[in-house]
Amino acid sequence: MFLSRIFQSMMGLSRSTSTDKPLNFRGIPTAACPNCGGEWFNVAMTFDRDTYDIDAWGLDAECFGCGTLVTVVCPVDAVERELS
């Protein structure tokens, strides 16, 4: 939620409603929606047919709560974060 308030104050944004065009925050990997702070996303993915594990996923996502477009994180982002 704190990150959401920072973005809103910096950009003069308010929470999107169902009639608004969704906000677009794609480009910077995030694990929480910068608009509403949500941690649930709609993401395209594939499953391994033998193990049923997630096999691959896309990085473009939509916040499940407010519809904001984001780039979700992947394991490489965690490694880069630790190095910086």
C-alpha positions as CSV (number, residue, x, y, z in Angstrom):
1,M,0.0,0.0,0.0
2,F,2.8,2.4,0.8
3,L,4.3,2.0,-2.8
4,S,0.8,2.7,-4.1
5,R,0.6,6.0,-2.3
6,I,4.1,7.0,-3.5
7,F,3.2,6.4,-7.1
8,Q,-0.2,8.2,-6.8
9,S,1.4,11.3,-5.2
10,M,4.2,11.4,-7.7
11,M,2.0,10.9,-10.8
12,G,-1.2,12.6,-9.6
13,L,-3.0,9.3,-10.1
14,S,-6.1,7.9,-8.5
15,R,-7.3,4.3,-8.3
16,S,-8.7,3.1,-11.6
17,T,-12.4,2.2,-11.9
18,S,-14.0,-0.3,-14.2
19,T,-15.0,2.5,-16.6
20,D,-11.5,4.0,-16.8
21,K,-8.7,2.9,-19.2
22,P,-6.4,0.8,-17.1
23,L,-3.2,2.4,-15.8
24,N,0.0,1.1,-17.5
25,F,3.0,0.6,-15.3
26,R,4.7,-2.0,-17.5
27,G,8.5,-1.9,-17.8
28,I,9.7,-2.1,-14.2
29,P,9.3,-5.6,-12.6
30,T,7.1,-5.5,-9.6
31,A,5.6,-8.0,-7.1
32,A,2.8,-5.6,-6.0
33,C,0.5,-3.4,-8.0
34,P,1.8,0.2,-7.8
35,N,-1.8,1.5,-8.0
36,C,-3.6,-0.5,-5.3
37,G,-0.9,-2.6,-3.6
38,G,-2.5,-5.9,-4.7
39,E,-0.4,-9.0,-5.0
40,W,-2.7,-11.1,-7.3
41,F,-2.2,-10.8,-11.0
42,N,-3.7,-12.3,-14.2
43,V,-0.7,-13.8,-16.0
44,A,-0.4,-16.0,-19.1
45,M,1.4,-19.3,-18.2
46,T,1.9,-22.8,-19.4
47,F,2.1,-26.0,-17.3
48,D,4.3,-29.1,-17.7
49,R,2.0,-31.9,-18.8
50,D,3.8,-34.5,-16.7
51,T,4.4,-32.8,-13.4
52,Y,1.7,-30.1,-13.5
53,D,4.3,-27.5,-12.4
54,I,4.4,-24.1,-14.0
55,D,6.6,-24.5,-17.0
56,A,6.8,-20.9,-18.3
57,W,5.0,-17.6,-17.7
58,G,4.7,-14.2,-19.4
59,L,5.9,-11.1,-17.7
60,D,3.0,-8.8,-18.9
61,A,0.2,-9.0,-16.3
62,E,-2.9,-7.3,-15.1
63,C,-3.7,-6.6,-11.5
64,F,-6.5,-8.8,-10.4
65,G,-7.9,-6.1,-8.1
66,C,-7.9,-3.0,-10.2
67,G,-6.8,-3.9,-13.8
68,T,-3.6,-1.9,-13.8
69,L,-1.1,-3.3,-16.4
70,V,2.3,-4.3,-14.9
71,T,5.4,-6.3,-15.6
72,V,5.7,-9.1,-13.0
73,V,8.9,-10.3,-11.4
74,C,10.8,-13.4,-12.2
75,P,13.7,-15.2,-10.4
76,V,16.4,-13.3,-12.3
77,D,15.0,-10.0,-10.8
78,A,15.6,-11.3,-7.2
79,V,19.3,-12.1,-8.1
80,E,19.8,-8.6,-9.6
81,R,18.2,-7.0,-6.6
82,E,20.6,-8.9,-4.2
83,L,23.6,-7.7,-6.3
84,S,22.7,-4.1,-6.2
